[in-house]
């Protein structure tokens, strides 16, 4: 289809909704493909129906500490898929939020750790809240979640430290800091993504949440 024909259709009264595989891209004389993203950048990925979020319920909020946790994951997203299935969990984003006052001015730093396959999965915790990002019903994916565990395989001093947020003594209730991963972390079958947070002054409780996509990926 020529560019002129595409323009005619777009500007015409009838604007077709192209199905998968029914559109032929246009290449200009320089070899560039003339395409444009018509939807926000995550829409097509979420449309596939395997994108989810989860979070610690407020009743299970953990106490923030001033020390780096040695092996404790306050929440861990585990990949329960069978080894060799190539079903991976692609980490989109995670966040931490103070649900009670941290008592004084402080810094809140999110922590994460990718744990390779080899550690026995911790039992799935049904109390963890799960939501489909595409509005599907009951969760049927391969991600299992546990909270407040030292058995996820985390190693001391192997935490990734993400950008912290400075708080004040009077406004740190409900303070939230987020880490946009954009797929930088890929969790293979039987691996997990463990999370925690550290503050600079003891006091207060927090919860952590995560967003991810489940996809078939052949890793190198």
Secondary structure, DSSP 8 states (H G I E B T S, - for coil): --HHHHHHHHHSS------TT----EE-TTS-EE----S-TTHHHHHTS-EEEEE--GGG-EE-BSS--SS-EEEEEEE-S-TTS-EEEEEEEEEEEESS--SSS-EEEEEEEEE-TTS------TTSEEEETT--SS--SSEEEEEEES-S---TT--EE---EE--TTT-TT-EEEEEEEEEEEE-TT-EEEEEEEESS---EEEEEEEEEEEE----
